[in-house]
Amino acid sequence: MSDPLRRVDALVDDDTLPSPRVRQQLRVTAGLTQAEVADAIGVKRVAVARWEAGVAKPHRGNRLKYAHFLRRLAQKFPAAAKEVPGED
């Protein structure tokens, strides 16, 4: 694969977010509050609440941090990262 295509793949993969339901499942399974997640990412708690509710999406910089955070949780808690068909 050429270098430009790898860069494109990295951009897409790095900021892809799971469904809002899975975002919440991952956080709850990890025993974290929305405030703790918000503090780690550098946003207000209400932003995380809106992302988990699916009523807002994080802008690019925060999306990259949030996606990274969620990927790490998914590695640690793979069962919580599974999408449930028909739930959303």
N, C-alpha and C positions, 0 to 999 in steps of 0.2 A: 504494500500500500504506500502511496506517495505521502510525503510529509504534510502537504496541505490537507489531505484527507484525514490524516490522523489528528490534526489540529481541529478540524470540523467535528470529528467523532468525540474528541475530548470535551469540546464545548457542549455538545448535546448531552453526553453522558454525565458531565459534571454538575449540571443544573436540573436534571430530571427529578421531579418530585413524585412520590407515591400519592395515592388518593388521600383526600383529607382524613378519611376514616383510619387509614393505616398510619398516617402521621400521628394521630391521637393515640392509637394502639401502642405504637412504639414508645411514645413518651410515658404513657401510663405504665406500661410493662417495666420500663426502666425506673419507675418510682420518682419521676421528675414532675415538678409543677410547671405550668406555663410560664410563671415568673422566672424560674431557673433557666428554662430554655431561652427566654427572651434576653436575660442577662448575658448568657453565653454568646448569643448572636449579636447583641448590641441594639436591641429594639425594645419597645414597650410590650408588656404582657398582652395588651389588647391586640397587637399585631399577630402574635402567635395564636390567640383565640380565633381571630378572623381567618388565618391560614388553615387552621384545623377545621373550621366550620365550612370552608370552601367559598367564603364570600369575598375573599381578597387573595391576591398572589403576591409573594415577596418580589421586590425589584431585583434586578440582576445581582448586585453585590450581596444582598442578603439571601437571595435564592441559592447562590453558590455555597454560602456558609451553612444554610439550613439543609440543603441537599447533602452536604458532607456529614453534618451531624446525624441526619436520618440514616445515611448509609452505614455509619459506624454503629448506630443502634441496631440496624437490621442484621449486621454481622454478629452482634452480641446476642440478639434475640430473634433468630430467624422465623420462629413460629408467629411472632407478632407482625412480621412484615408481609404475611400472606394476605392477598386480596380475597375477600369473600364475595363470590358472585351474587348479584342481586342486592347487595347491601351498599347503598349510596344514593 
